[in-house]
Amino acid sequence: MRRPIETNKPKKSVMGRLLRYLFSRYKWHLLAILGCVLFASAAHVSASIFLQRIIDDCITPALKAGYESLFPKLWIYMGVMGGLFALAVLAVHGQTQLMAVLAHKFLKQIRKDMFDKMESLPIRYFDTHTHGDIMSTYTNDVDAIMQLATQCIPGIVCASVMILAYLCVMLYYSVWLTCVVLLAAVLMVVMTRIVGGGTSRNFVKQQKAFGKFEGYIEEMMNGQKVVKVFCHENAVKKDFDTINDELHDYMTRANSYANILGPIMGNIGNLLYVVLAFAGGAMILSSVNNLSLTGWGTLTPGVIVSFLAMSRSFANNVMQMAQTVSGIAQANAGAGRVFELLDEKPETDDGYVTLVHVQEDADGNLTESTTRTGRWAWRHPHSADGSVTYTEVRGHILLDDVDFAYEAGKTVLHNVTVEAQPGQRIAFVGSTGAGKTTITNLINRFYDIADGKIRYDGININKIRKSDLRRSLGMVLQDTNLFTGTVRENIRYGRLEATDEEVEAAARLAGAHDFIMHLPDGYDTVLTADGANLSQGQRQLLSIARAAAADAPVMIMDEATSSIDTRTEAIVQAGCDRLMQGRTVFIIAHRLSTVRAADVIMVLEHGRIIERGNHERLLAKRGKYYQLYTGAFELE
């Protein structure tokens, strides 16, 4: 089972980077949202000020002079307050709508950047990370960022503005009472740091556990037949329970920290309310007795009532900020994994030799053509004198004394030398792990060699642009991947500009046309779930048709018939034979029916070529190939 490789990369400020990512792209949206927040906050703060005015300017005088004096000012205050609140409702609505639009644009951009980066990564990345773990980054980790964008950031911005506004008004009313509020705020911050640290640590572990969890499920879904064949249902259920219990433990710990913070903050706020009521009452009494302990004017009942209301809102906003700690911690963990993907080194490509269509002029010289001519050439610019030469693609491949290791110090290919002349069929045989598929991966430059040279028509493949190199190589793999779409679209995947007639010609070449015409909608039949409604042989014929549509001068047949029955193999083999005509072909196969017709057979063992020659010569040697041939029909 593959596991994500743990890296020891230095941790950058993930949250700071996430915010810069947001602000650099959507600053005008954010400024509009901030304007709405400021207006809504001003309206809410003004409510506390008007409450003080109503008590001190309307109710208190009315108690002394009679209720006749209550209503004129009261109606004015209530009218102004009503108008402000109506405008505040519009501001909050605007803020909510803008934030929703911003959040979804933000997430759309993140997903695009992730997918673009994923498409630029080398094959090595996918060989060392489970598909489920990568999918978890697109789902759970991006969802955590969405919670930050849609809930945490708006909550923090609103709460911060409200706290600052309330603090200014409270300072204006009473410095001493404000100091009490600030002491409570400090206590809230300390508790948030203590509890929030545990929340953050456990949410990081939770997000990693999610990746491990989804990776295991993906592996079990792909390997369900193997599980059932070997009766391992109970064993995999036990392994799943272990992984699931680990995820449950991290989730429980993370949420336990997050859930305990709310009650702590709420009780600090309640205690603050009691202390302020007591202190405010004491200050009013001291003012009545001319002691003047306030330090800044005389407190009135309206000020105390207003102050208590503001302190309650102040504490609630501090508590709201504290409650975002769990969301921030989860988003921080998710964003960390997203940025790990975005920070992966892309596949490098220093190639400058390109593949172009060419035609021959009257003098026999090759000239570049903008239309498809059926002839290809390598366009090789020379920096020394600025000239450009064209080398016709013939399919001559040379591996010269090649060494390779997937990991440093663990060489898997030793001094491999292979020469494929144009039009030759080169077969590789040997036990699993001998290095057969590795050789074809090196020709494709999915991996780069450690030592030696690989030349294509005399050109070092390191000089050829990777996309052009791979466009010149057709592949038919044992594991056929069909994409959601029509049969026609799946064949056209080999060459996107292929016409419908060329698609059908490729299908006929592969021997797939007859069965396609028996499908419900022929070439327009929609395939889903990797073509699950087709037989393995039919899926393989579509893979051959796709390679035929690509019309590459060099073909790689990687165990193309190993997973189908002998009857279907004859059909598929006929399609392969038609596809291989006139091309250089590298064949990796277990069945001797495929290997026997090869011009040269390479026998590999532990990364070394131990025998080479055609079928008859190798049998005459009575070496390893002879043992394989006489020991079993299949080579492994």
Secondary structure as GFF3:
##gff-version 3
##sequence-region A 1 636
A	DSSP	alpha_helix	14	23	.	.	.	ID=ss1
A	DSSP	alpha_helix	27	53	.	.	.	ID=ss2
A	DSSP	pi_helix	54	59	.	.	.	ID=ss3
A	DSSP	alpha_helix	60	65	.	.	.	ID=ss4
A	DSSP	three_ten_helix	67	69	.	.	.	ID=ss5
A	DSSP	alpha_helix	71	120	.	.	.	ID=ss6
A	DSSP	alpha_helix	123	128	.	.	.	ID=ss7
A	DSSP	alpha_helix	131	136	.	.	.	ID=ss8
A	DSSP	pi_helix	137	141	.	.	.	ID=ss9
A	DSSP	alpha_helix	142	147	.	.	.	ID=ss10
A	DSSP	pi_helix	148	152	.	.	.	ID=ss11
A	DSSP	alpha_helix	153	173	.	.	.	ID=ss12
A	DSSP	alpha_helix	175	222	.	.	.	ID=ss13
A	DSSP	alpha_helix	224	229	.	.	.	ID=ss14
A	DSSP	alpha_helix	233	288	.	.	.	ID=ss15
A	DSSP	alpha_helix	301	342	.	.	.	ID=ss16
A	DSSP	beta_strand	354	360	.	.	.	ID=ss17
A	DSSP	beta_strand	366	369	.	.	.	ID=ss18
A	DSSP	beta_strand	376	381	.	.	.	ID=ss19
A	DSSP	beta_strand	388	392	.	.	.	ID=ss20
A	DSSP	beta_strand	397	407	.	.	.	ID=ss21
A	DSSP	beta_strand	410	420	.	.	.	ID=ss22
A	DSSP	beta_strand	425	430	.	.	.	ID=ss23
A	DSSP	alpha_helix	436	443	.	.	.	ID=ss24
A	DSSP	beta_strand	451	456	.	.	.	ID=ss25
A	DSSP	beta_strand	459	460	.	.	.	ID=ss26
A	DSSP	three_ten_helix	461	463	.	.	.	ID=ss27
A	DSSP	alpha_helix	466	471	.	.	.	ID=ss28
A	DSSP	beta_strand	473	477	.	.	.	ID=ss29
A	DSSP	beta_strand	485	486	.	.	.	ID=ss30
A	DSSP	alpha_helix	487	492	.	.	.	ID=ss31
A	DSSP	alpha_helix	500	510	.	.	.	ID=ss32
A	DSSP	alpha_helix	513	517	.	.	.	ID=ss33
A	DSSP	three_ten_helix	522	524	.	.	.	ID=ss34
A	DSSP	beta_strand	526	527	.	.	.	ID=ss35
A	DSSP	alpha_helix	536	550	.	.	.	ID=ss36
A	DSSP	beta_strand	554	558	.	.	.	ID=ss37
A	DSSP	alpha_helix	566	580	.	.	.	ID=ss38
A	DSSP	beta_strand	584	588	.	.	.	ID=ss39
A	DSSP	alpha_helix	592	595	.	.	.	ID=ss40
A	DSSP	beta_strand	600	605	.	.	.	ID=ss41
A	DSSP	beta_strand	608	613	.	.	.	ID=ss42
A	DSSP	alpha_helix	615	621	.	.	.	ID=ss43
A	DSSP	alpha_helix	624	631	.	.	.	ID=ss44
###
